[in-house]
Amino acid sequence: MGATVDQYLQQLDAGRRPELPETTTGTVRLDVRSGGCTDHWYLTIADQHVGVSRSADDADLVIRADRAIFDRMARGELHPGGSLLRNELTVQGDMRLLMPLRRIFSGPTGARHPRELGRAALVGRTHTPARDERS
């Protein structure tokens, strides 16, 4: 994963992203503030694909934050929803697109989904009979 949001978005694969719900469609503009300037990134989400361009066009959801916040999201250190609750970023528009953004900015390298960890723990357990089976 890139060290900055710019590096991450530039290398974002335009291929199919099965982790995105098939029904998710919309546009997201990221307004990245740094040193009195704002860089704009425009994401188009449709059919489990994400297109990335540089544009200040209107979008279904506009997310504004300092570059340091977006950089931490790109590294998997921050969750967009948590950042919103801590007032680290502001949003305007269709909030339903905020949670799929978490799947675009995936977690840290080597991170695993909690369900995967639970399944792995279950595989390691030995079968113990239920109370009714013990008699």
Secondary structure, 3 states (H helix, E strand, C coil): CCCCHHHHHHHCCCCCCCCCCCCCCEEEEEEEEECCEEEEEEEEEECCEEEEECCCCCCCEEEEEEHHHHHHHHCCCCCHHHHHHCCCEEEEECHHHHHHHHHHCCCCCCCCCHHHHHHHHHHHCCCCCCHHHHC
